[in-house]
Amino acid sequence: MTDQNDIYFYEPSKGHGLPHDPFNAIVGPRPIGWVSTRGQDGSVNLAPYSFFNAFSYTPPIIGFSSTGEKDSVRNARETGEFVWNLVTRDLAEAMNATCATVPYGTDEFALAGLTAAPSRLVGPPRVAESRVSFECKVSDIIHLRGHDGRPAAGWLVIGEVVAVHIARHLLKDGIYDTFNSGVVLRAGGPSAYATVTPENRFDLTRPR
């Protein structure tokens, strides 16, 4: 049991008093929302979001949250589509390159030396080098707010996965091999990331 006299306590609205906000590091590691979109003008955007996750099996629904109404949110609103691309260790530096703050309309695929592959059911391209991609149709865009109703900085984009692309070598006896995919996760702090490897695995059987 944790010693309750040795607990650091703070109220976020009053500041954390630490060198770096611990919130991101505590809620992690998290999957990276590497999102490609296309604007109404035809321009393509590719950007990573550290607030990303899955929310539903049927239908499959994922979402990413942007701090501020950035290009991905704008494009998703204009066209109603986006693509999520899996970030793996070999693509980490390219993903990081797409973090750059550049003018609207800049092609981050070209900026990061990536290949844009056509999607099947949506307009935005996939990252050809990525081992997994989800083609998504936007189901909701929500301006987040605090418990007092005041608008927050975040915009949550939620989409239904309408098509899935998986590299065949990651399907072992029909089961997706998370631990050998090379997936990269955001681990909080100013620069920390993590990977999942077979050595990290343990199994639990759910009680019935």
C-alpha positions in Angstrom: 0.0 0.0 0.0 1.2 3.5 -0.9 2.1 5.7 2.1 -0.6 8.4 2.1 1.8 10.8 3.8 4.2 10.5 0.8 1.7 11.5 -1.9 2.2 14.6 -4.1 -1.1 16.4 -4.4 -2.1 19.3 -6.7 -5.1 20.8 -8.3 -4.6 21.2 -12.1 -6.5 24.5 -12.2 -3.9 26.0 -9.8 -0.8 24.5 -11.5 1.2 21.4 -10.9 4.4 23.1 -9.5 6.6 20.6 -11.3 9.2 21.0 -14.1 6.8 19.3 -16.5 3.1 18.5 -16.4 2.9 14.8 -15.3 -0.6 14.3 -16.8 0.6 13.0 -20.2 3.2 10.7 -18.6 0.7 9.2 -16.1 -1.8 8.4 -18.8 0.6 6.4 -20.9 2.2 5.1 -22.8 -0.5 5.9 -25.4 -1.0 5.0 -29.0 -0.1 7.7 -31.5 -2.8 9.2 -33.7 -0.8 9.6 -36.9 -3.6 11.1 -39.0 -3.7 11.9 -42.7 -6.4 14.2 -44.0 -7.3 16.0 -47.2 -8.8 19.5 -47.3 -11.6 20.7 -49.5 -9.0 22.4 -51.7 -7.3 19.0 -52.3 -4.3 19.7 -50.0 -3.0 16.8 -47.9 -2.0 16.9 -44.3 -0.2 14.3 -42.1 0.2 15.0 -38.3 0.7 12.9 -35.1 -1.5 13.3 -32.1 -0.6 12.0 -28.7 -4.2 12.0 -27.5 -5.6 9.0 -29.5 -7.5 5.8 -28.8 -10.2 3.3 -29.7 -13.7 3.6 -28.2 -15.9 0.9 -29.7 -15.8 -2.6 -31.3 -19.1 -2.4 -33.2 -18.9 -0.3 -35.2 -15.2 0.2 -34.7 -14.7 3.8 -33.6 -11.4 5.7 -32.9 -10.7 9.3 -32.1 -7.9 11.8 -31.7 -7.8 15.1 -29.9 -6.1 18.2 -31.1 -5.0 21.1 -28.9 -6.4 23.9 -30.9 -8.3 23.6 -34.1 -5.4 22.6 -36.3 -5.2 21.5 -39.9 -6.3 17.9 -39.3 -9.5 19.1 -37.5 -10.2 21.6 -40.3 -9.8 19.0 -43.0 -11.8 16.4 -41.2 -14.6 18.9 -40.8 -14.4 20.0 -44.5 -14.4 16.5 -46.0 -15.6 14.2 -43.2 -12.8 11.7 -43.6 -9.4 10.8 -42.2 -6.9 7.9 -42.1 -5.0 6.6 -39.0 -1.6 5.2 -39.7 0.4 3.0 -37.3 3.7 4.4 -36.1 6.5 1.8 -35.7 10.1 2.2 -34.6 11.4 2.5 -38.1 9.0 5.3 -38.8 9.5 7.2 -35.5 11.8 9.8 -37.0 9.5 10.4 -40.0 6.5 10.7 -37.6 8.5 13.3 -35.6 9.2 15.2 -38.8 5.5 15.6 -39.4 5.2 17.4 -36.0 6.7 20.5 -37.6 4.7 23.7 -37.6 4.3 24.5 -41.3 1.9 26.6 -43.3 -1.5 25.1 -44.3 -1.2 23.2 -47.5 2.3 21.9 -46.9 2.6 18.3 -47.8 4.0 16.5 -44.8 4.4 13.3 -46.7 7.0 15.0 -48.9 8.5 16.8 -45.9 9.1 13.5 -44.1 10.1 11.5 -47.2 7.0 9.3 -47.0 4.9 7.7 -49.8 1.2 8.6 -50.1 -0.8 5.5 -51.0 -4.3 5.7 -52.2 -7.1 4.7 -49.8 -9.9 2.4 -51.0 -13.0 4.1 -49.5 -11.9 7.6 -48.4 -10.1 10.5 -50.1 -7.1 11.0 -47.8 -4.1 8.9 -48.6 -2.4 6.3 -46.3 1.2 6.2 -45.3 2.5 3.4 -47.6 5.3 2.6 -45.2 2.9 2.0 -42.3 2.1 -1.6 -41.4 -1.5 -0.8 -40.5 -3.9 1.9 -41.6 -7.6 2.6 -40.7 -9.7 4.5 -43.2 -12.3 6.5 -41.3 -15.5 8.5 -41.8 -16.0 11.3 -39.3 -19.0 10.7 -36.9 -18.5 13.6 -34.6 -16.3 16.6 -33.9 -16.6 17.8 -30.3 -15.2 21.0 -28.8 -14.2 19.7 -25.4 -15.2 21.7 -22.3 -14.6 21.6 -18.5 -17.0 20.6 -15.8 -18.1 24.3 -15.6 -19.0 24.4 -19.3 -16.2 26.6 -20.3 -14.5 25.6 -23.7 -11.3 23.7 -23.4 -8.4 24.0 -25.9 -9.0 20.5 -27.2 -11.1 19.4 -30.2 -12.0 15.7 -30.3 -12.5 14.1 -33.8 -14.3 10.8 -33.7 -14.6 8.5 -36.7 -15.9 5.1 -37.7 -13.3 2.8 -39.2 -14.7 1.8 -42.6 -11.6 0.0 -44.0 -8.5 -1.7 -42.5 -5.1 -2.4 -44.1 -2.8 -4.8 -42.2 0.6 -6.1 -43.4 0.1 -9.8 -43.7 3.2 -10.8 -41.7 1.6 -9.3 -38.6 -1.2 -11.8 -38.8 0.0 -15.0 -37.0 -2.6 -17.8 -37.4 -5.1 -15.0 -38.0 -4.2 -13.1 -34.8 -2.7 -9.6 -35.0 0.8 -9.7 -33.5 1.0 -6.6 -31.4 4.3 -7.5 -29.8 6.2 -7.9 -33.0 4.7 -5.0 -34.8 7.3 -2.5 -33.6 4.5 -0.1 -32.4 5.7 3.2 -30.9 3.8 4.7 -28.0 3.9 8.2 -26.5 5.3 8.0 -23.0 4.9 11.6 -21.8 7.4 14.2 -20.8 8.9 16.5 -23.4 10.5 13.7 -25.5 9.8 10.2 -24.2 8.5 7.3 -26.3 8.3 3.6 -25.8 7.9 0.4 -27.8 6.2 -2.9 -27.1 8.3 -6.1 -27.4 7.6 -9.8 -26.7 9.6 -9.5 -23.4 6.9 -7.0 -22.2 4.0 -9.5 -22.6 2.0 -11.1 -19.8 -1.4 -12.7 -20.0 -4.5 -12.7 -17.8 -7.7 -14.6 -18.2 -10.8 -12.6 -17.5 -13.0 -13.9 -14.7 -16.3 -15.3 -15.8 
